[in-house]
Amino acid sequence: MTRWASVYPTFHRPTFARSVVSTSQPLAAQAGLRALAAGGNAIDAALATAIALTIVEPISNGIGADAFAIVWDGEQVHALNASGRAPAGWTPERFGASLPSRGWDTVTVPGAVSAWVALSERFGVLPFPALFEAAIAYARDGFPVSEFVARRWELQIPELKDQPGFAQAFMPDGRAPRAGEGFRLPDAARSLELIAASRGDAFYRGALAERLEAHSAACGGALTRADLAQHAADWVTPLTVDYRGYTLHEIPPNGQGIVALMALGILANFDLAAHPVDSPDSLHLQIEATKLALADALRHVADAPAMAFPPERLLDPGYLKSRAALIDLQRAQDFGHGTPPRGGTVYLTATDAAGRMVSFIQSNYMGFGAGVVVPGTGISLHNRGAGFVLTPGHPNRVAPGKRPFQTIIPGFVTRDGAPVMTLGLMGGTMQAQGHAQLMVRMADYDQSPQSAIDAPRFRIVHGLSVNLEGGFGAPTLAELARRGHRIAALDEAYMDFGCAQIVRRMADGFMGCCDMRRDSISIGL
């Protein structure tokens, strides 16, 4: 067996190439590859892929999505937070007793377009309009819908068919398109042309902003052109944790990447490799560490300016050691949050022959997001506002101009300051849990990236409840149940065990690995 062979059943083998594009939809990956072939770099390839994904995988993202990115420019790591903020009209009183999960009152300012602009301006070499060519062609001329996308599209129809503009855009013939059927979104093609020609200005200040504001007002929403015009993407410093010789980089809050860092920081207090891979002891420790990290995140993590303390305090080694001490190897627990010391998403990754690497994620959140599609534009809008809470005194309480708690997170791994791999796994709250599980498999058990992706996963639900993917075996499940874990079935819906992509740097080029759980592909030059 070679060093990089997969030890689990798989439909994929690693792709070895000088430049790699890896994502969840083949047509989008080809858009990125064409950008590389046209003389673009990894950033251009990532953007062409991301823009195409808004069309060919609309169940997960759209032009009205949010986005985050981590870039290795050949010398250092850069991180971009392009998530949007709440409209000025969003006060707690607006929502009464509960926050909605769909509709205009879940739409914060969409940030994906600003990410495309910021990344292109700082790192890209191709003309900005060139990045849109594949996406515009897919939207205008149509494309065959892939199998996973078709299945999840159909599942979301009952909930979303009555949302404003949804049926007109995404239910041709009164239903979801089937696998292999052609689908066109010509309104989106025209919107992408406007965005490309104006370098995003049409979306935040021009004709498209006017259309968004008008539809929001007609539906009782609060989003205005003023809210859109005030948006800005922010370059930020990643948070990191060292784990078994690797350094994992994550976007700081308002994202949940800190959950993966905390879970690994807790697990660092155990000799995890002393327990066999996929054994009850190994899984129990990982589950308990993840629950501790999630408990803290749900209580403390929010838009960074609204947090009661700097997020770095949640990564204090002494604090994480005290959290690790709460774990009982023989008993599952429902943990509360601690007190630190004072003081429906798409993921893609692209690399190029010059060594640049991009870890990029954009999302409408719950599948088609808010379910709202602005008439005449093809712009589907995310529902990230559903990530706020209404609890008085909570740092994530909804407020004007505030970013909500976000689930989408790109990951990046270095070793001794040198780049090792891009890493990402989409799927709501599964994302941070997945980052930690992938790192454990590679760092503690020396599994290849493809094996780490192919291996079965767990997903914390709440309390003692946990979903476990098929592949762990009946004796392992029985032993976890004996320790108090409540093994729950996961019904097929938009959320699942996630879809991962990893591109690892090699001595001569890169190794691209992708996930059999969706329509994923890694391709290269």
Buried (B, 14 or more C-beta within 10 A) or exposed (E): EEEBEBBBEBEBEBBBBBBBBBBBBBBBBBBBBBBBEBEBBBBBBBBBBBBBBBBBBBBBBBBBBBBBBBBBBBEEBBBBBBBBBBBBBBEBEEBEEEBEBBBBBBBBBBBBBBBBBBBBEEBBEBEBBBBBBBBBBBBBEBBEBBEBBBBBBBBBBEBBBEBBBBBEBBBBEEEBBEBEBEBBBEBBBBBBBBBBEBBBBBBBBBBBBEBBBEBBEEBEBBBBBEBBBBBBBBEBEBBBBBBBEBBBBBBBBBBBBBBBBBBBBBBBBBEBBEBEBBBBBBBBBBBBBBBBBBBBBBBBBBBBEBBBBEBBBBBBEEBBEBBBEBBEEEEBBEBEBBEBEEEBBBBBBBBBBEBBBBBBBBBBBBBBBBBBBBBBBBBBBBBBBBBBBBEEEBBBBBBBBBBBBBBBBBBBBBEEEEBBBBBBBBBBBBBBBBBBBBBBBBBBBEBBBBBBBBBBBBBBEEEBBBBBBEEBBEEBBEBBEEBBBBBBEBEEEBBBBBBBBBBBBEEEBBBBBBBBBBBBBBBBB
